[in-house]
Amino acid sequence: MSGPTRHDVVVVGAGPAGLAAAVAASERGRSVLVLDQAPHAGGQVWRHRRGERPAPVLVELLRRLAARGGAIARRAAVLDCPAPGELVVDFDGRIDRITAPALVLATGAVERLLPFPGWTLPGVTGVGGLQALLKAGLALRGQRVVIAGTGPLLLPAAATVVKGGGELVMIAEQARGSQVVRFAGRALTDPARLLQALRLRMATIASPYRADSWVVAAHGEGRVREVTVHVQGAERVIACDWLAAAAGLLPRTEL
Ligand SMILES: Cc1cc2nc3c(=O)[nH]c(=O)nc-3n(C[C@H](O)[C@H](O)[C@H](O)COP(=O)(O)OP(=O)(O)OC[C@H]3O[C@@H](n4cnc5c(N)ncnc54)[C@H](O)[C@@H]3O)c2cc1C
């Protein structure tokens, strides 16, 4: 380890939250360092492949940060916080210490995975997990996919499956229909969000969306081949090649 490096503000996480905090601090005259363990800035939602054009909003945040001298260290995993304001960081294999009078933790979320028989079979993933695999280039053309669980990621993941040529067999939402309607009703106050949800549902309209439905078990020898889904009071066995199931997101709090 070498001696500590100092910045006014250190932000852990170069996703939407971390970059917004970094831009706000740098535009108020603070020296800022953003650390992210990933090879690209953007976090989960703005994840992109090498050679792919990043989202314009990401490009704009990076431009504003760079304009104020803010730095981003990629492949920089924060391992520990041994004392207030001190971080131990793995800079792509080199361990170093960072000191910051102000520290922003914007490390995002992890999926809440609820176990069921067969949940460790190959071909069973989280909903965000499947989304991340697709963004990384997983080819699903012609493969049957069931998306299940609850939370805001079901529709975006389903739309990505359809866009990638996958056969979306069913979206099984665990919440009751009345809860889904109430949730959609709240979006009326946020027209942009409502429009986004409508667009996503239109993109997946050829596939059934069932509320009050959840995975009972996944079956298969060596990989998932079928899934038993409780669909509005009755159990159905559905053939599939991929099952993506998760019950929402939890904040990533280990630091
Ligand atoms: C697997 C998964 C896939 C998702 N896919 C989508 C999607 O496609 N569309 C969508 O709208 N939402 C998606 N989400 C929801 C996502 O959490 C939010 O949309 C949004 O990305 C949250 O922004 P954020 O800045 O809080 O966190 P994130 O975007 O998750 O950014 C957090 C960043 O912190 C970094 N980080 C975490 N721990 C450390 C550490 N110890 N050291 C260094 N860096 C660290 C991560 O590498 C990451 O880049 C996904 C969530 C998950 C868990």
The ligand as a MOL file (V3000), in Angstrom:
LIG
                    3D

  0  0  0     0  0            999 V3000
M  V30 BEGIN CTAB
M  V30 COUNTS 53 58 0 0 0
M  V30 BEGIN ATOM
M  V30 1 C -28.7100 -6.9710 -11.8190 0
M  V30 2 C -29.4840 -5.6820 -11.9780 0
M  V30 3 C -29.8410 -5.2430 -13.2640 0
M  V30 4 C -30.5850 -4.0710 -13.4090 0
M  V30 5 N -30.9260 -3.6830 -14.6760 0
M  V30 6 C -31.6690 -2.5570 -14.8350 0
M  V30 7 C -32.0760 -2.1290 -16.1360 0
M  V30 8 O -31.7410 -2.7520 -17.1350 0
M  V30 9 N -32.8410 -1.0190 -16.2330 0
M  V30 10 C -33.2200 -0.3090 -15.1300 0
M  V30 11 O -33.9300 0.6910 -15.2540 0
M  V30 12 N -32.8400 -0.6750 -13.8980 0
M  V30 13 C -32.0770 -1.7660 -13.7180 0
M  V30 14 N -31.7170 -2.1610 -12.4600 0
M  V30 15 C -32.1490 -1.3500 -11.3120 0
M  V30 16 C -31.0080 -0.3740 -10.9450 0
M  V30 17 O -30.6700 -0.6570 -9.6260 0
M  V30 18 C -31.4310 1.0740 -11.1030 0
M  V30 19 O -32.1580 1.2840 -12.2730 0
M  V30 20 C -30.2590 2.0740 -11.1870 0
M  V30 21 O -29.1970 1.5450 -11.9690 0
M  V30 22 C -29.7790 2.3780 -9.8130 0
M  V30 23 O -28.7950 3.3900 -9.9190 0
M  V30 24 P -27.6690 3.5230 -8.8080 0
M  V30 25 O -26.7310 4.5870 -9.2420 0
M  V30 26 O -28.2980 3.6400 -7.4710 0
M  V30 27 O -26.9380 2.0890 -8.7940 0
M  V30 28 P -26.2140 1.2830 -9.9470 0
M  V30 29 O -26.6380 1.7120 -11.2830 0
M  V30 30 O -26.3450 -0.1510 -9.5770 0
M  V30 31 O -24.6790 1.7080 -9.7600 0
M  V30 32 C -23.9370 1.3050 -8.6410 0
M  V30 33 C -22.4810 1.2080 -9.0550 0
M  V30 34 O -21.7160 0.9650 -7.8880 0
M  V30 35 C -20.6510 0.1110 -8.2380 0
M  V30 36 N -20.2060 -0.5490 -7.0080 0
M  V30 37 C -20.9350 -1.2790 -6.1290 0
M  V30 38 N -20.1800 -1.7010 -5.1050 0
M  V30 39 C -18.9210 -1.2170 -5.3410 0
M  V30 40 C -17.6840 -1.3070 -4.6370 0
M  V30 41 N -17.5600 -1.9680 -3.4660 0
M  V30 42 N -16.5880 -0.7050 -5.1800 0
M  V30 43 C -16.6910 -0.0200 -6.3490 0
M  V30 44 N -17.8310 0.0940 -7.0590 0
M  V30 45 C -18.9430 -0.4810 -6.5520 0
M  V30 46 C -21.2550 -0.8520 -9.2480 0
M  V30 47 O -20.2500 -1.4240 -10.0830 0
M  V30 48 C -22.2100 0.0630 -10.0120 0
M  V30 49 O -21.6370 0.5500 -11.2110 0
M  V30 50 C -30.9630 -3.3180 -12.2690 0
M  V30 51 C -30.5970 -3.7600 -10.9950 0
M  V30 52 C -29.8580 -4.9160 -10.8500 0
M  V30 53 C -29.4620 -5.3580 -9.4590 0
M  V30 END ATOM
M  V30 BEGIN BOND
M  V30 1 1 1 2
M  V30 2 1 2 3
M  V30 3 2 2 52
M  V30 4 2 3 4
M  V30 5 1 4 5
M  V30 6 1 4 50
M  V30 7 2 5 6
M  V30 8 1 6 7
M  V30 9 1 6 13
M  V30 10 2 7 8
M  V30 11 1 7 9
M  V30 12 1 9 10
M  V30 13 2 10 11
M  V30 14 1 10 12
M  V30 15 2 12 13
M  V30 16 1 13 14
M  V30 17 1 14 15
M  V30 18 1 14 50
M  V30 19 1 15 16
M  V30 20 1 16 17
M  V30 21 1 16 18
M  V30 22 1 18 19
M  V30 23 1 18 20
M  V30 24 1 20 21
M  V30 25 1 20 22
M  V30 26 1 22 23
M  V30 27 1 23 24
M  V30 28 2 24 25
M  V30 29 1 24 26
M  V30 30 1 24 27
M  V30 31 1 27 28
M  V30 32 2 28 29
M  V30 33 1 28 30
M  V30 34 1 28 31
M  V30 35 1 31 32
M  V30 36 1 32 33
M  V30 37 1 33 34
M  V30 38 1 33 48
M  V30 39 1 34 35
M  V30 40 1 35 36
M  V30 41 1 35 46
M  V30 42 1 36 37
M  V30 43 1 36 45
M  V30 44 2 37 38
M  V30 45 1 38 39
M  V30 46 1 39 40
M  V30 47 2 39 45
M  V30 48 1 40 41
M  V30 49 2 40 42
M  V30 50 1 42 43
M  V30 51 2 43 44
M  V30 52 1 44 45
M  V30 53 1 46 47
M  V30 54 1 46 48
M  V30 55 1 48 49
M  V30 56 2 50 51
M  V30 57 1 51 52
M  V30 58 1 52 53
M  V30 END BOND
M  V30 END CTAB
M  END
